[in-house]
Amino acid sequence: MLFDLSIYGHHPTYIRYLINYWQENELSGSLDIVVIPKFLEVHGEVVELLEKKPNFSIKFVSISLAEAANLNFTKSSFKRNIRYFQEWAILCKYARLLSATHCLAMYFDTYQLPLFLGSKPPCQVSGIYFKPTFHYQYLTPTSSNWKQKLQEFREKFILANILKNLQLSTLFSLDNYVIKYLDRFPNAAKVIPLPDPIATTQVKVTSVDNLRERLGIDPNIQIFLVFGALTPRKGISELLEAISLLSEELCDRFCLLLVGEASLENQTQFLSQIANLQQQKPIQIISHFEFVGESEVPIYFQLADLVLAPYQRHVGMSGILLLAAAAGKPVLSSDYGLMGQVVREYQLGMVVDAGNPEAIAQGLTKFLLHSGDVIGDRSQMSAFVAANSAERFAEVIFHRILSHES
């Protein structure tokens, strides 16, 4: 059983990769994919995979509308924890109903507390572990305050106890750097590295040209792309403030393209900042606050000259780095944590202190003044993408789980 009650970002893509691998390799057994009802509405192209290749060993199972409606959606940390326990209860319920022998939690991080407090799932459980942070002090050496040290201790204490749980089979960690810091943990062998997957596709030049024309962007100026769920976490406010620090001459050299879903509250905030900025500087800013279909995504990245990822103290990986690398485009990324480490190691572009608009402005200036120079290593980008293929992602998961089942 795959269990995932989220519908945006990487979630439908990961499920697609696992379905494709199961079908292509004709794996034995059955695969039940438990989702919320809205998933079936929003991601028809993923659901259609089962219609194009009818296979009764795979099926989508939707939780009830009432169960979905009862889930708490809130910014309150207390109520978020209540939601995590609600989701865990639903996971256990459907594992029993479907007589699952193994359950893969597609986002494991939210279920650590129920397991830590002794909840016993009805079958073996594995999970994809997205955001370990206790090792960030080594990835981005900075002085830690007492709150950060307390968080590191809490995280290690909970993880150490979870790994002792006999029902926990495997944690698939998308952060490969954390593995070496687990040596002293009991049952550390349960944690294995997992590629953060991407499927490469060829993009026609005409598709890129058509998109540029449709957006009304001059062929002679650079395009800076911010892509994905557009929230304050993406550093958009800091980016706009950074652009306000640039000279008019530099602002006239590029177009800022904001692409992705944004709440009405965030749209209002960003559009207000954009309007103020455009009164000060001669810059073209295009916002497309809508979900972009999977087939269109690579076209936007091929269109870009620089991909911007000034995330604010972001924990974990971002698929933006993979999409940019697959397109052979450099990134300007936060220097913090896993993202900063990946950009540095694979030479994917440049890193800056994303909380500092002046530092972002310096990065933008460097790119604009030296755009004729190569920023980032294209061969390293290719190696990064190859190491994170969609096929390898699914192979690691199913090989591990099925070998433990046999």
C-alpha positions in Angstrom: 0.0 0.0 0.0 1.2 3.5 -0.9 -0.2 6.2 1.3 -0.2 9.9 0.4 -2.8 12.5 1.3 -1.0 15.4 -0.4 -1.7 16.3 -4.0 0.7 19.0 -5.2 4.5 19.3 -5.6 6.4 16.1 -5.9 3.6 13.9 -4.7 1.8 13.0 -8.0 5.1 12.7 -9.8 6.5 10.2 -7.3 3.4 8.1 -7.6 3.6 8.2 -11.4 7.2 6.9 -11.3 6.3 4.0 -9.0 3.3 3.0 -11.2 5.4 3.1 -14.3 8.1 0.9 -12.8 5.6 -1.6 -11.4 3.9 -1.9 -14.8 7.1 -2.1 -16.9 8.7 -4.7 -14.6 5.4 -6.6 -14.0 6.0 -6.9 -10.3 4.1 -9.6 -8.4 1.6 -8.9 -5.7 -0.8 -6.0 -5.6 -0.4 -2.3 -5.2 -3.1 -0.2 -3.6 -2.5 3.6 -3.7 -4.5 5.4 -1.0 -5.1 9.1 -1.8 -7.7 11.8 -1.0 -10.6 12.3 -3.4 -9.3 15.5 -4.8 -6.2 13.7 -6.1 -8.4 11.7 -8.6 -9.8 15.0 -9.9 -6.6 17.1 -10.1 -4.3 14.4 -11.4 -6.3 12.6 -14.1 -3.2 12.0 -16.1 -1.7 9.8 -13.3 -5.0 7.9 -12.8 -5.1 7.3 -16.6 -1.9 5.3 -16.4 -4.0 2.4 -15.1 -6.5 2.8 -17.9 -3.9 2.9 -20.7 -2.3 -0.3 -19.2 -5.1 -2.2 -17.5 -3.5 -4.0 -14.6 -5.8 -5.3 -11.8 -2.8 -5.6 -9.5 -2.7 -1.8 -9.2 -5.6 0.4 -8.1 -6.3 3.8 -6.6 -8.2 3.8 -3.3 -9.7 7.1 -2.2 -10.4 7.8 1.4 -14.0 9.1 2.1 -15.1 12.7 1.6 -15.9 12.8 5.3 -12.4 11.7 6.3 -10.8 14.2 4.0 -13.1 17.0 5.2 -12.1 16.3 8.8 -8.4 16.8 8.3 -7.1 20.0 9.8 -5.5 22.4 7.5 -3.8 25.1 9.6 -0.6 27.0 10.3 -0.9 26.2 14.0 1.8 23.7 15.0 -0.5 22.2 17.6 -3.3 21.6 15.1 -0.8 20.4 12.5 0.2 17.7 15.0 -3.4 16.7 15.4 -3.7 16.4 11.6 -0.6 14.1 11.7 -2.3 11.8 14.2 -5.5 11.9 12.1 -3.6 10.9 9.0 -1.8 8.1 10.8 -5.2 6.7 12.0 -6.4 6.7 8.4 -3.2 5.0 7.3 -3.7 2.2 9.8 -7.4 1.9 9.0 -6.8 1.4 5.3 -3.9 -0.9 5.8 -6.3 -3.1 7.8 -9.2 -2.8 5.3 -6.9 -3.6 2.3 -5.0 -6.4 4.2 -1.8 -4.7 3.4 1.4 -6.6 4.2 3.6 -3.5 3.8 2.8 0.2 3.7 5.0 2.9 2.2 4.2 6.3 3.7 5.1 8.7 0.8 5.9 11.5 3.3 7.1 9.8 6.5 8.2 12.9 8.4 4.7 13.7 9.7 4.3 10.2 11.2 7.3 10.2 13.5 5.4 11.3 16.6 2.7 8.6 16.5 5.4 5.9 16.1 7.5 7.5 18.8 4.5 7.4 21.2 4.0 3.7 20.6 1.3 3.5 18.0 1.5 0.0 16.3 0.6 -0.2 12.6 -1.2 -3.3 11.4 1.6 -4.2 9.0 5.3 -3.4 8.2 5.8 0.3 7.4 8.4 2.1 5.4 8.6 5.7 4.6 10.3 8.4 2.5 12.2 10.6 4.9 12.4 14.2 3.5 13.7 16.6 6.1 16.3 15.5 8.7 17.9 18.6 10.1 20.1 17.6 13.0 23.2 17.4 10.8 22.7 20.9 9.2 25.2 22.4 11.6 27.8 20.4 9.6 26.4 21.3 6.2 26.1 25.0 6.9 28.5 25.7 9.8 26.9 28.5 11.9 26.7 29.1 15.6 23.6 27.4 17.0 21.4 29.0 19.6 19.8 27.0 22.4 16.5 26.5 20.4 18.3 25.0 17.5 20.3 22.7 19.8 17.2 21.6 21.5 15.5 20.9 18.2 18.6 18.8 17.1 18.5 16.8 20.3 14.7 16.3 20.0 15.0 15.1 16.4 17.8 12.7 17.2 16.0 11.3 20.2 12.8 10.7 18.4 14.5 9.1 15.4 16.7 6.8 17.6 13.6 5.5 19.3 11.6 5.1 16.1 14.4 3.0 14.5 13.9 0.5 17.4 10.3 -0.1 16.3 10.0 -3.7 15.0 7.2 -2.6 12.6 9.4 0.0 10.9 11.1 -1.7 8.0 13.0 1.1 6.1 13.5 4.8 6.0 14.3 6.0 2.5 16.2 9.2 3.0 16.2 11.8 0.2 19.1 13.6 2.1 22.1 11.3 1.4 24.3 13.5 3.6 22.6 12.4 6.8 23.5 8.8 6.4 27.1 9.2 7.8 25.7 11.0 10.9 23.6 8.0 11.8 26.5 5.6 12.7 25.8 5.7 16.4 22.0 5.3 16.0 20.5 1.9 16.9 19.4 0.0 13.7 21.0 2.7 11.5 20.9 0.2 8.7 17.2 0.8 8.4 18.0 4.2 6.8 19.2 4.0 3.2 19.8 6.8 0.6 17.1 7.3 -2.0 17.5 9.3 -5.3 15.3 12.3 -5.6 13.8 11.4 -8.9 13.5 13.2 -12.2 12.5 11.9 -15.6 14.2 13.7 -18.4 12.3 14.7 -21.6 13.4 16.3 -24.8 12.0 19.8 -25.4 11.6 21.1 -29.0 13.1 24.5 -29.8 9.8 25.5 -31.3 8.0 24.8 -28.0 10.4 27.2 -26.2 10.1 29.9 -28.9 6.3 29.6 -28.8 6.2 30.0 -25.0 8.4 33.0 -25.2 6.2 34.6 -27.8 3.0 33.7 -25.9 4.4 35.4 -22.8 5.5 38.4 -24.7 9.2 38.3 -23.7 11.8 40.0 -26.0 14.2 37.4 -27.5 17.2 39.6 -26.6 16.7 39.7 -22.8 17.5 37.2 -20.1 14.8 35.3 -18.3 15.0 34.6 -14.6 12.5 31.9 -13.4 10.9 31.3 -10.1 8.9 28.1 -10.3 6.6 26.0 -8.1 4.2 26.7 -5.2 4.7 30.5 -4.8 4.8 31.1 -1.1 6.9 33.4 1.2 9.1 30.4 1.8 10.4 30.7 -1.7 12.0 34.1 -0.9 10.0 36.1 -3.4 9.7 39.1 -1.2 13.5 39.1 -0.6 14.1 38.6 -4.3 11.9 41.6 -5.2 13.7 43.7 -2.7 17.0 42.6 -4.1 15.9 43.6 -7.6 15.0 47.1 -6.3 18.7 47.4 -5.4 19.8 46.9 -9.0 20.6 49.7 -11.4 18.0 50.6 -14.1 20.4 49.4 -16.7 20.6 45.9 -15.2 16.8 45.7 -14.6 16.3 46.4 -18.3 18.4 43.3 -19.2 16.1 40.6 -17.8 12.5 39.5 -17.3 11.4 37.9 -14.0 9.0 35.1 -14.5 7.0 33.8 -11.6 5.2 30.5 -12.4 3.1 28.4 -10.0 0.1 28.3 -7.8 -0.3 30.9 -5.1 -3.0 31.6 -2.5 -5.1 34.7 -3.0 -3.4 36.1 0.1 0.1 35.5 -1.4 -1.0 36.8 -4.8 -2.2 40.0 -3.3 1.1 40.5 -1.4 3.3 39.7 -4.4 1.4 41.8 -6.9 1.5 44.8 -4.5 5.3 44.4 -4.2 5.6 44.0 -8.0 3.6 47.1 -8.7 5.8 49.1 -6.3 8.9 47.7 -7.9 7.8 48.5 -11.4 7.2 52.1 -10.4 10.8 52.3 -9.4 12.6 50.2 -12.1 12.1 49.4 -15.8 11.7 45.7 -15.4 9.3 43.2 -17.0 7.7 40.9 -14.4 5.3 38.2 -15.6 3.3 36.2 -13.0 1.4 33.1 -13.9 -0.3 32.0 -10.7 -1.6 28.7 -11.9 -0.7 25.0 -11.7 1.4 24.0 -14.7 0.8 20.6 -16.3 3.7 18.2 -16.1 4.3 18.2 -19.9 4.8 22.0 -19.8 7.3 22.1 -16.9 10.5 21.3 -18.9 9.6 24.0 -21.5 9.7 26.7 -18.8 13.1 25.6 -17.6 14.5 25.5 -21.1 13.2 29.0 -21.6 15.0 30.3 -18.5 18.5 31.6 -18.4 18.8 31.5 -14.6 16.6 29.6 -12.2 16.1 31.3 -8.9 15.7 29.4 -5.6 16.4 31.8 -2.8 14.4 29.7 -0.3 14.2 31.0 3.3 15.9 28.5 5.7 14.4 25.7 3.7 14.8 22.2 5.1 15.2 19.3 2.7 15.7 19.0 -1.1 13.9 20.8 -3.9 13.0 19.3 -7.2 13.8 22.8 -8.7 17.5 21.9 -8.6 16.9 18.7 -10.6 14.7 20.4 -13.2 17.2 23.2 -13.7 20.1 20.7 -14.0 18.1 18.6 -16.5 17.7 21.7 -18.6 21.4 22.5 -18.2 20.5 25.9 -16.6 22.4 27.4 -13.6 20.6 28.2 -10.3 20.9 30.9 -7.8 20.1 29.1 -4.6 20.1 29.6 -0.8 23.4 28.5 0.8 21.5 26.9 3.7 21.3 23.2 4.5 20.9 20.4 1.9 20.1 22.7 -1.1 23.2 24.7 -0.5 25.4 21.6 -0.1 24.0 20.0 -3.3 24.5 23.2 -5.4 28.1 23.5 -4.1 29.0 19.8 -4.6 27.6 19.4 -8.1 28.5 23.0 -9.2 24.9 23.7 -10.2 25.3 27.5 -10.0 25.8 29.9 -7.2 24.7 30.1 -3.5 23.9 33.2 -1.5 22.6 34.1 1.9 18.9 34.1 0.8 17.8 36.1 3.8 19.9 39.0 2.7 18.5 41.0 -0.3 21.9 42.6 -0.9 23.5 39.1 -1.2 20.8 38.1 -3.7 21.4 41.4 -5.6 25.1 40.6 -5.8 24.4 37.2 -7.3 22.0 38.6 -9.9 24.6 41.3 -10.8 27.3 38.7 -11.2 25.1 36.7 -13.6 24.0 39.7 -15.6 27.5 41.2 -16.0 29.2 37.9 -16.8 26.4 36.1 -18.6 28.8 35.2 -21.4 30.8 33.2 -18.8 29.8 29.6 -17.9 28.2 29.5 -14.4 27.9 26.0 -13.1 29.4 22.8 -14.6 27.2 21.2 -17.3 28.9 17.8 -16.9 28.2 17.8 -13.2 24.6 18.8 -13.8 24.3 15.8 -16.1 25.9 13.5 -13.4 23.5 14.9 -10.8 20.5 14.1 -13.0 21.8 10.7 -13.9 22.2 9.8 -10.2 18.6 10.7 -9.6 16.8 9.0 -12.4 13.1 8.1 -11.9 13.8 4.5 -12.6 16.5 4.3 -10.0 14.2 5.9 -7.4 11.5 3.3 -8.0 14.0 0.4 -8.2 15.5 1.3 -4.8 12.1 1.4 -3.1 10.6 -1.8 -4.6 13.8 -3.9 -4.4 14.2 -3.1 -0.7 10.5 -3.6 0.2 10.0 -6.8 -1.9 13.2 -8.3 -0.7 12.0 -7.9 2.9 8.6 -9.3 2.0 10.1 -12.5 0.4 
